Amino acid sequence: MDTREFELPRSRRANERLHAMVPGGAHTYAKGDDQYPENLAPVISHGRGAHVWDVDGNRYIEYGSGLRSVSLGHAHPRVTEAARRELDRGSNFVRPSILEVEAAERFLATVPTAEMVKFAKNGSDVTTAAVRLARAVTGRPRVAICGDHPFFSVDDWFIGTTPMSAGIPAATNELTVTFPYGDLTATEELLTRYRDEIACLILEPAGHTEPPPGYLAGLRELADRHGCVLVFDEMITGLRWSEAGAQGLYGVVPDLSTFGKALGNGFAVSALAGRRDLMERGGLRHSGDRVFLLSTTHGAETHSLAAAMAVLGTYVEEGITARLHALGDRLAAGVREAAAATGVGDHVLVRGRASNLVFATLDENLRPSQEYRTLFLRQLLAGGVLAPSFVVSSALDDADIDRTIEVVAEACAVFRKALDAADPTPWLAGRPVKPVFRRLV
């Protein structure tokens, strides 16, 4: 199908209604219709397994489900049933539910490098709690974030470092500094420059490349030597790298770590975990100043905690992490083969760990290109593949992977035509997609 004939009239009308009432037309910027080709941003009706249906009646093989949160597939029976059982028993009480005990025990058994855990609803809350706790225990004001990682929190300490920093005081921005991933020398120079000022180093322990040998252990040593807190943001790596996250895979234990996304398979649940002596500063069993660590009305809703326990059980009992890697390996090999066969092997790239694949689209000069990304996304959508990334869920099967590779091959053939013309414009049918973080609309 020529993508210029592929239309989504009902989705287009639904997007217009969204923009009239919801700033940005979505409740997450990464889900905005500016991330998709013009007039080709499907509005979803429902999903099951690895497939979703839009309001126009089209079915798609979906990747990156729920911004990587739905790693077992939509409406996973075990997870859904666990949540459903609790809905009839009440979801929120004036005192802790027994499920809070059971969920904490299950989490700490799965992530044995942590000694205590506190649950919340989203990743931003727990990463900000980690930063606040680090500042409290060290008495230091500055936060050092890995500048190579795209997102940590919606709160000022991070958003102030992005192009969308409007509304955030300069004084707040000045308290966050950055260090490069994989460069221990540069990080030590930063810690020396701001000696006794940096409360914590916060980073994703791994991303689209594996950590250099000795890097994470080197960060651990630097944090210890300079008296700051080491925080691993395991929102993405949690469960996808191993059941115990990147810390479980690489054997380096942070002081604090944060989990979310895959933890609930789409249900709202996140976790701050870490050393007992640090975490207790937010509790009632210490003699120092109290830290307002986390206190959320909905942080321990029973159905979300039940869902998280079902997710953890499924991962451990069914070897989900290994399945994600196997599926990702098969998909990556197929995409690379299709790209090479159509002459765009240097232009359509697959990167990342097999359980967390992304793709890059490069122009005729081998530079990242939003125009060529738009072309590629249009072709995928027309072929029934909804893929802002190639992040797999365990619900995919061999037929899904095979079909995806077929669609990618068709998209690569069009990509080649655009490269030969040195102009993708005829295949865009509208404005190009845009990066999430930009200063102007």
N, C-alpha and C positions, 0 to 999 in steps of 0.2 A: 504493500500500500504506500502511495505517496503521502508523506506526512502532511503535506499542504491540504489534503482532503480530509484529514482526521480532525473531527470537531467534537467538542464537549459542550453542547448548548446548555444542558441543565446544570452542569458544574459551573459554567460561566455565570449563569444567573445566581447560583448559590454563592459564588465568590463575591458578586456585587452586593448581595444582601449582607454578607459577612462584613465587607468593608464599610457598609453604612452604619454598623452597630459596634464592630470590634476593631480597635486600632490595629492597622496592619493586616486585617482580614484573617488573623489566626492568633491563637494564644501562645504560640511559640514562634519566634522569628524564623527559625530554620524550617518551619512548615509553611511559610508565606508563599503566595503565588508568584512573588518575584524570584523565587528559587527555581521556577519552572518556565518553560517556553510560554510565550504570550498566548493566552486563551487555552492553554493545555495543562492546567493545574487541576487534576481530578479532585472532586470532593467525594469523600468516601461514604458509602452507605453501610457496609459491614465487611467483616473479614472472618475467614476460617482457615486455620493452618497457615500455609505460606501464601494464600491468595486473598486479595481484597476485590470488592466490587464498588464501582463508583455510582453516582446517582443517575448516570446516563446508561447504566446497565452493562458496562464493560468490565471484564474480569482481567486482573493483572497478577502476574507473579511478583511478589513484593520483596524488596530488600531494604535493610536498614529499618525494619519495622519499629514504629514508635520511637524514632531516633535512637535505635539500638536497644530499646527496652524490652521488646517482645522477642526474646531469643528462642522460646519454645514453640512459637506460632500462636496465632490468634485463637482465643476461646479454647485453650488447652484444657482437656477434660479434667485432669487431676487438679489443676490450679483453680479452674472455675468452680468445681464442686466443693473444694475446700473453702472458698470464699462464700459460696451460696449457703453452706451449712451454718456459717456464723451470722448471716443476715437475719435469720429467723430468731437468733438468740440475743440480738442487740449489738450495736456497733461501738458504743462509746458510753462510758460510765463515769461516776464521780470519783472512783478509785481504780487502781490498776486491775486489769483483767488477768486471769490466770494465763491467758495466751501470751502476755508480755513476758512471763517467766519462761514459758515453753519456747517462744520465738528467740529469746536471748540465748537460751541453752543451745538451741539448734544452730544459731548463727555462730556462736563461739566454738562449737564442736567442728563446724565446717571451716572456720578461719581461726585455727588454734594459735596463731601468732598474736592475736588480740586477747586482752584480759577482761575488758568490759565493753559494753555496747549500749548505745542509745539510739532509738529509732525516731525518724521524722518522715516528712512527706516528699521532699525533693532534695536534689543534690546541693543546691545553693545554700540551704539552711545548714547542712552538716559541714560543708567546707568552711562557711563563715564561722560556725561554732568552733571548728578546729583552729582557725586563725585567732579568734578571741581567746581561746584557752591557751594557745601558745604565747600570746602577748601577756596574759595574766601570770603564767608560771615563770616567764623569763623577765618580766618587767620591762620589755623592750617594745618600741613602737613600730618598727619597720617589718614589712612582709616581703620576702623574696620569692617571686613566682618564676616558673620556667617560661621564658618568653616564646618558646617554640610550640607551646601547646595552646590550642585555640580558645578554651573556655574553662573557667573555674566556678564562677558564681555570678548571679545577677546583682550582687551587692557592690557598694561603691568602691571597696578596696580593689576589686578586679575591673569592673566596667570602666573605671576612670583611666585604665591603661589602654582602652580601645578607641577607635575613631568615633564611637557613640558615647562620648563622655559628657555630653551636654547635661547640665544640672548637677554636676559633681564638683565640689569645691577643689580648687587647686591644692589646698593644704592636705586634703585627703589623698590626692594623686601622688603627692610627693613622698608619701609613706610606703608606697609600693615600688619595689625595684625588681629588675629582671636579671636572670642568668640564662645562659645558653645550655641546651640539652647536650650531654655528652662531653662537656668541657670542664673538667675538674679544676684546671688552672684558673680559668676565668671566674669560676664560682668562688674559689679561695681568694682571689683578688677582690671580689665584691665583699666577701665577709671581712676581709682585712680593711677595706676602705671604710666600711660602716661597722667598725669593731664595736662589739657590745651594744649594737643598735638593732640587729636583725633577730626577730623573734622566731622565725621559722623559714625553712625551705619547703615550698609546696610544688609538686609536680605530678604529672602522670608518669608512673614508673617506666612505661613503655608506650610507644605510639606506632607510627607507620614504619619505624625501623626498630630493630632489636637494640637494647642497651649495649654500648661497647663493653667489652670484657672488663670487669672490675669497676665499672662506673657506679652502679648503685651502692656497692660496698664502699667505694670511695666517698660518696655523698654521706653515707652513714658515719664514716670516720670524721669527715669535715664538720658535720653537725655536732658530733660529740666534742670535738676539739674546740669549737667556737661557742659551745653552750647554747645552741639553738635547737628547735624542735624539727624533726624530719617528718613531713606529712606526705603520704601517698594518696593522690586522688585516684581511686580505683573505680570510678563510675563506669568506665568502659572496660578496663582490664578485669574487674571483678567478675568471676565466674567464666568469662570468655577466655582468659589466659589459663586459669586452673580454677577448681572449685574454691580455692583459698585466694584467688586473685594473683596478681603479679608477684606479690610478696611470697606467696606459697610456691610459685614456679621458680623464682630466682633466688630464694633463700635469704633475702635481706629484709629485716624486720624494721618497719618505721615506728616512730613513737605514736603516731596517730594515722588513721586511714579512713577514707570515706567511700561508701558503697551506695549504689542505687541502680537505675536502669534495669539490667537483667534480674535484679533481686526480686522484683515483683511481677515479671512477665506482663507489664502493662499496668498493674495496680500501683497505686502511689505509695511507695515505701522507700526510705533511704536509711543509711546507718552511719553513725560516727563510732569508730572503734579504736581501741588503743590500750596503752599502758595503764594499769590500775592507779598508780600514784598520780598520773595526770588527770585521768577521767574523774577520780574521786574529788578533785577540786570543784567539780560541778555538783557534788553530792552533799551528804550530811555527815560524813565520817572523817572529817579533817578539822584542824584547828586554825587554818589560815583564812584569808579573805574569801568570801563566797564568789564563785564565778557563775554568771547567768549563762549556763552552757546551752541548753536546749529546753524549751518549754512550749510545746505546741498542742493546741486543743485536739487536733486530729492525728497527731503523730503515731498513736498506738491504736488506731481503729482496728477492731478485731478481724474484719474480713481481709484487710491488707496484710496483716501479720500472718493470718492463716495462708494466704496466697504465697507469701514469702517462704513459709515453712514448706509448702508443697513444691515450690521451685527448688529450694535447696535439696530436698529429698530426691526430686527427679534428677537433678544434675548428678548427685552422688551415686544413686542406684542405677541409672541408665547410661552413665558415661557420656553425658551430653557434650561436655567440652571436647572430648575426642571426636565426636560426631561433627561438631561445628568445624573443627580443623580439617576433617576428611572432606566435607562438603566444600569448604573454601578452597582446598588444594585442587579439587576437581574443577571447580569453576574458574579459578585463576589460570590453570593450564589451558582450558578450553578458550578462554578469552584471548590469552596471549597467542595461541595458535591461530585463531580467527583473525586477529589483527595482523599477524605476520603474513598470513596467506593473502590478504588483500592489500598488502604493501603499506600498512600504517602501524607496524610494530613499534616504531619509534615515536608515534604520536598518540596512541591510545595505550596507556600504561595502567597496570594493576599493581597496587602497592599495599603493604601492610601485612600483618600476621593473618594467616588463613582464616581465622575466626573473626577478623575485623578488616575486611578488604575495602579499599577505596579505589577510585580510578581517577586518572588525570588525562586531560585532553590538551595536546600541544599543537600549536599552529605550524605553518610551513617553516618557521624559524626555530622550532622546538621550544617555544615559549608558552607558558600556560595561557589558555584562551577561553574566555567566557563565551565567545561566539561559537567556537567549535564544541564546547560543552553543550550549548543550546541545541546545536544540530544533532549531537549524539543523543541527548535526552528525548528529542522529538521522535527520532527513529525508534528508540526503545519503547516509548509510550505507544506508538502506532503498532508495534509488534506485541503489545500486551505485557510489557515489563516495566514496572514502576521501580526505578532504581536511582535514587540520588547518590547511592553508594552501592557496593556489592557485598555489604555485610549480611551474612547468611543467618537464617534461623534453622533450628533442627527439624522444622516441619517440611522443609524442602525435600523432594525426592529426586531420583535420577532423571525422571521425565522433565521435571522443572528445570534442572540444570541443563539438560540437553536443549530444551526449547530456548532457554536464555542464551546459550551459545549460538544457536541459529539466528536469533534476533540480533545479537551483537555482530555476527558476521555480515548481516544485511546492513546494519548501521555503519560498519567499517567500510563497506563498499561505497556508500554515499560519502563518507568522510574522505575517501580517496579522491572522489570526483571534485570535492571542494578544495582539497589540497592542490590538485592539478590546475584548478582554476585560480588558485591563490586567493580565493574569496568565498567564504561560506555564506554570504548574505542571501543568495537565492534560496537557500535551504532553511532559513530561519523563520520566515513568515512573521516577523515582528521583532521586538526588542530582545536583546540577549538577556540571559539570566544574570543575576547580580550577587555579589558577595553579601553575606549577612551583615558583617561589620563594615559600615561605610558612613561617612559623616553626613552626606546629603541623600535625600530620597532618589 
